[in-house]
Amino acid sequence: MSEYVIEFKNFKGIGFEIENIYYIYDSYSNQILRSEKIMLDIIDDSFVLEEEQIVNKYKEKYSEKIIRNCLSSIKMAQDSADILKNFNIPGLALSKKLSTRVKVEKKLSNELMHLMFNVTEDCNFRCDYCVYSGCYNNRRSHTKYNIISWDVGKRAIDFFLKHSRNVKKRYISFYGGEPLLNFNFIELAINYTKALDPEVRFSITTNGSLLNETILDYLAQQNLTLQISLDGPNQIHDMYRKNVSNHKTYEIVMEKLELIKQKYPEFYWNNLSINAVLVPHTFGLDVINNFFSDKNRFPFLKGGQNFFIGTINPMDNTFVKDYNYSQFLWRFRRRMAELYEQYHKKSLDYNEIDAPFALFHKYIKFLANRSNKRLSDFDFYWPTGICIPGMRSVFVAWNGNMYPCEKLYDYEDMCIGHINKGFFIDQIIDYIEEYAELTLPYCRDCWSYRLCGYCFLNARFNNSFDMKSRLEYCVALRKTMLEHLKMYITINEKNNKAFEYLKEEGDGKAFFVDQMLDD
């Protein structure tokens, strides 16, 4: 039996069925509404046809009385409950009061949040699926030559501290390649920054293999966050994560974790996180979850808080085609969704489902705490999930060029400044305004506009905006958002108190709405 889903054309919403109950997600009110099937059939026509035309169109399927009653219910909902309305977003902008230039200059002058260093483009691993492995289109490869200098680092730190004075929580991260290949730079950067501002927090993402007692002594003393890459048990991790000599790496990583646990137990419990890439395998869909949820092996993991599962981009590399990755990912997500639902409906042990929490929790939290403010009540409409380039993160390359994030740097795209010249304000404004202009015709008609986190990255191809390719991402996003909506509803219908604990975790403003409230 095929899945019942209706993506409306004249009404900004989507209709679907779960266990013989029909629902409408109404983008205008951001509400999920129970419905009768007839309403899903005729609501789209109610915005463009007269009542008699609708009666004639559906009289073979429904009685005239039922059709007229449904149309009356739609009208009553619109008038009395302020829902099920067709509202057209007039335009996309960063502010109601301020021009794009003034808003950008205001934010970038004093409100930078996160400085990221590309410490080196070299790595001592050669993971098969790595974005620098050669299987990705238009991505750089590993090189031992592009190593950041301390002069570049010092200037970047001075720039960041000067332009983040109005931000309470500031972060500096070290990225690669493998950043520990250039540990001397990391040490210099942390010492220099702390001498100027001891409140700045630091993090490193590493494959873990180069950790030794000397490095750990320093990292523990600095109380930074250490994210270590580990893809699962040895039979899975070692399939794709080899070192430069093509040797397996699982045992090395596990030995380093044990070293941290034995020498710095407090650091081990409070400062570690694991980043796993979901790779294709044939060892069963529960293997990854069972492995990471084993608290004898990983007692420091706390579900979605410090355990992250990344997926391989299915659209621009040969690896996913060779391994039929999209099909594997679909099956894995379905199984993890089952476990996530069982936890909430049957009160399973939180510690048993680290993988489902890592995959779904932030999205479900967003749905549970979403705002029901009507679209017509907003003063302006943010261009989906984009940032003001540079505000949320400034990624500094080895040569001093600045990018909005590491992913755009990988394409050498959207350079937004240089540490010696500052931000390229005109270029940043052009990026924002062109993006807003190109996406408006699609976003204003999309039912998932209020749930969308897609940004510049999903619209940039070959150093320009390409809406044809962007729309391929949009199709995938809507499918994922519908999956999350169904999961949220299924759990809530079985246990209407299932998500009460989420209100204690925060308001869930994960995407553009938080920015729309900040003018």
Secondary structure by P-SEA (a helix, b strand, c coil): ccbbbbbcccccccccccccbbbbbcccccbbbbbcccccccccccccccaaaaaaaccccccaaaaaaaaaaaaaaacccccccccccccccccccccaaaaaaaaaaccccbbbbccccccccccccccccccccccccccccccccaaaaaaaaaaaaaacccccbbbbbbbccccccaaaaaaaaaaaaaaacccbbbbbbcccccccaaaaaaaaaabbbbbbbbcccccccccccccccccccaaaaaaaaaaaaacccccccccbbbbbbbcccccccaaaaaaaacccccccccccccbbbbbccccccccccccaaaaaaaaaaaaaaaaaaaaaaccccccccaaaaaccaaaaaaaaacccccccccccccccccccccccbbbbcccccccccaaaaaaccccccccccccaaaaaaaaaaaaaaaacccccccccccccccccccccccccccaaaaaaaaaaaaaaaaaaaaaaaaaaaaccccccccccccccccccccccccc
